[in-house]
Amino acid sequence: MKTLTLGITQFAASEDTAANLDAAERVLRAAAAKGAQVVCLQEMCSTLYFCRAEDPALFGLAEAIPGPATERFASVARELGVVVVLPLFERRAAGLHHNTAAVIDADGRYLGKYRKMHIPEDPGFHEKFYFAPGDLGYRVWETAYGRIGVLICWDQWYPEAARLAAMQGAEVLLYPTAIGWLESEREALGAAQHTAWETVQRGHAVANGCFVAASNRIGREGDTVSCGQSFVANPYGEVVARAPVGEETAEAVVCDLGQLEEFRNIWPFFRDRRIDSYGDILRRWIDEPAPPR
């Protein structure tokens, strides 16, 4: 039986970057101590979720990838023998920034990075001001413990992203996340919004016959309350682990990768895909005849 022990984490961030990186290392070590082999940290783990407002001064929080944070966590990964998904605010050049996750193997090697492809723009989530859309495509890495795909937060809502990662052989899809409730909406919509967020990702697990995990934030940042509840879902979409709403968490979840072969043989979605019929998926909306080819 081939297994992968997956670490999901969550913690409350502050305005102190150094303290946030210390917290990220703390939950990483806690997950590793429980047996985690691949640990996913939350979106932009070194900062607050600063996209609540547009402020050019905040570009100063960005750093190069690879850079100081990846070097630090490469050393920790090597010490602990764990794979680390390290999400950071990336400075690519002056005026060019990305929402990015670095992937570090269990021997401390930097394997590469994924740049968030889908960039939201909503009240309290002004990401288009800060981040250019990713340009590295949907990436999958062969790590010491298994083949992982990494996507980031808003990517969670797009089945195309999950599918393209799964089609590259991803056994686990990891979603570093910073999602929460606007305080003004929480009473009326909080439960429904959380259900939608979790359910769509559980659907990705089913549709692609893989494990899916999200590591979210906790705590209050301005008028936003992060909803925590980091979780792991198996290929049947069952939640096999879920963190609380507001508690710092580091959990290790054993994933039986042998389930993937069995699941995909029983429900051969990849075999039955009608790839000859999907051309219109590349259109923004189908409101007029397709252009001639």
N, C-alpha and C positions, 0 to 999 in steps of 0.2 A: 504494500500500500504506500503510495507516494503522498506525503502530506506537506503542507506549508503552514506554519504557525504565524498568523497575521496579527500585528499589533495595531490597534486603534487607540487614538489618544485625543484628549481635549483639555484645554486649560484657558484661563482668563488672561488676556493680554493687558499691558499697561503702556504708558508713554515711554517707558524706559526700554530701549532696544536690548541692552545688555541683559536686563532682567528677563525679558521675553526669551532670549536665547538660552538663558539658564533654565527657565521653565521648560522649554522644549527639550533640553537635554535631560531634565529631571524625569519627564514622562517617558522619554525614549528609554532611559535606563530602567525605569520601573516596568515598562512593557517587556524589555529584554530579560529582566529578572524573572518574569513569569513565563519565559520560554519563547517570546516572539522572535521570529527570524526576519520578518519584513515589517518595518514600522513606518506608518504613514502619519506625518505631522499635519497640522491644520494649515489652511491657506494663509500665506503671508505671516508665517509664524513669528517673525521677529518684530512685528509692528501691531499697533491697533489696526482695526479696519477703518482706515482714514478716508475712504471714499465717500463718507457721509457728506462731505462738503468739498468744494473745489478750491484748492489752495496751492499755488505754485511752489511755496516753500517746502511742501512735503516731498517734492522730488528729491530733496536732500537725504531722504531715508533710503534711497535705492542703493544697491551695490552690484558690483560685477559678479557674474556667475560663469566660471568658478571664481571664487574670491575668499575673503576671510571666513565667512560663515561655512562655506563648503569645506574649507580646509579644517576648520574645527570639527565639523561633524564627520568628516572622513576619518579623523583620528579616533573619534568615539566609535564609529562603525567598525573600524579595524580592531579596536580593543574588545568590543562586545561580540564581534562576529555576526553583525546584523546588517541587513540592507536597510537603507534610510531613504525615504522620500521627503525631501527638504524644500518646502515651498517658501519663496522669497520674492521681494520686490526687486526686479532686475533693472539695473542701469546698463543699457546697451551702448548708448552714446548720448551726447547732450540733446535733450528734447526727444529722446526715443527710449521708452521704458516698456517693460513687459511684466505681466503677472506669471511667474515661472516656478516650476518645481525642478530641483536638481535631484538626480538619482545616483546614489552612492552604493556600490556593492559591498558585500560583507568583508572584503579584504581592504576596504578603504579606497578603492579605485572610483574615480568620478566617471560614470558611464555616459552622462549626457544630461540634457534638460528637455523639458516640455514647456512650451509657451502657450498659455491659455488662449484658445481659439475664439470662443464666444464671449464677447465683452458686453455686459449689461449697461443699461442707462435707465435708472428708475429713481424715484424719491428715496434718498438715503443710500443709493448705490450708484454713484457717479463715476463709474469705472472708465467710461470712454474718455474722460478728461485725462486720466493717468496712463492708460495702457493702450499700446498698439496691439492689434490682433496678432495672435501667434502666426509664425510663418515657417514652422518646422514640421507641420503636419501632425498626424496622430501617431504617437510613437509607442513602441513596445520594447522592453529590455529583457534579455536573458540574464537573470541574476543567479547567484549561488544557489537559490532555493526554488526558483521557478520563474516563469515568464509573466511579467507584469506589464499592464498598461496603466498609464497615468493620465488623468484628465483633471480639470480643476473647476469646481463649483458650478458656475453657470453652464458649463459643458454638460452637467448632469441632466439637463432637460432635453438633450438632443440625441435621439436614438441613432442618428447617423454616426456620431462620434464613437459611441460604444461599439457599434457594428464594425467600424473600420479598425478599431483596436483589436476586437475579437478576431477579425479576419486575418490578423497578423499573428494569431496564436496566443493571445493573452489568456492566461488561466485565471487571473485576478485583475479586476478593474478597480483602481484606487482613485478616490475623489477627495483630495484636500478641499476643505469647504469653510466658508465664512457666511453663514446664513442665519437669519434671525427674524424677529418680529419687530415691526414698528410699534411702539407702545400704544399708539392711537388705534391700531388695528388688532392688537393681540386678543382682546376679549371676544370680539366678534368673529375673527378669522384665523386665530392662532392654530387651533386644532386642525382646521381644514388645510391651512397652508403646510403644516408639518406633514399631514397625510399625503398631500400631493408630492412633496419633496421626496419622501421615503418611497412612496409607491412607484414613482416613475423609475427610480433606480432599481428597485426590486424587479421591475419589468425588464430592465436591461439584463439582469442576471438570467432571467428565464429565456428571453429571446436569443441570448448568445451562449447559453449553457456554460456560464462561468460564475465565479464568486465576485461579489461587488462589495466594496467597503467605502465608507465615508468617515473622515475625521473632521469634526466640526469644532467651532469655538464655543466658549461659554462666557457669561458675564454681560454686564451692561456697558455699552459704549454710546454715549449721548442718549438719543431717544430710541436706540435699537437694543433689544435684548437678544443675544445669541441663543439659539434654541438647543444647543448641545445635541444629545441623543445620537452621537456617533454610533454606527452600526455595521454589522456584517450580514449579508444575505447569501444564501447558497443558491445553486442553479435552479432550484424550485421556487425561488423567491421568498423562502422562509427566512425570517430574521433569526439568526442563531446567536447574536449578541447585540445588546443595545445599552448604551451608557445613559445615565440620568440626564435631566435637563441642565442642571446647574452645578454639577460636581466635577472637579478635576479627575480625570480618568485615564488609566493606562491598562488596557486589557489585551490578553493574548488569546487568540481564537484558532483552534486547529481546523484547518480546511483539508478535507480529503480530496485531493486532485484526481483520484481515481474515479470519483463521481462524474467528472466531466465526460469521460469516454462513455460511460454507461448512459448518462443523460442524453448525450448527442446521438447515440445509437438508437435510443428509444424515440426521441423527438428530433429527427434530422432536419432541423430548420435550414442549415446551410445547403444541404442537398436540394431542398425543394424551393429555394429562392429562384424567382423568375427574373434573372438579371437582364434578360432581353426586354423586359417590360418596364424598367425603372428609369428610362431616360428623362422623363419629366421631373424627376426628383431634383435635377439641377436647376430647375426654374424657381423663381421667387414665389410665384403664385400662378395657378392655372385659371386664368380669367379670359383667355382668348386662344385661338388655335396656335398650336406649336409652330415655331418658325420652320421654314423648309430646311432640310439638311442637305 
